[in-house]
Amino acid sequence: MRAQNVLVLSVSTYQSTHRDAAGHTTPIARVAGSGKAVLFRDGVQVIGKWSRASLSDPMVFTTTVGTPLLFEPGVTWLELVPLEVKVSSK
């Protein structure tokens, strides 16, 4: 399946207290608040921002000047990456 949009959100993370069979904990993403968003569509990278007041609210995606991010109709892939990961098209 081909995606028309790939949206990458920079999020803070913390370690869960749950351990898997090997004894490792897993990171949990904080998806309330705000952070950097990068939208890839039509061969272009658009830098923006995501925000969400609480977990029960919808996420809002805007450009750096505050206008809504515009998505192509179709499939959108969403990637959550830790804050320390640099997002780039290269």
Beta strands, then each sheet from edge to edge (+ up, - down):
strand 1: 5-11
strand 2: 13-19
strand 3: 25-29
strand 4: 33-41
strand 5: 44-52
strand 6: 60-63
strand 7: 76-82
sheet 1: 6+ 5- 4+ 1- 7-
sheet 2: 2+ 3-
end
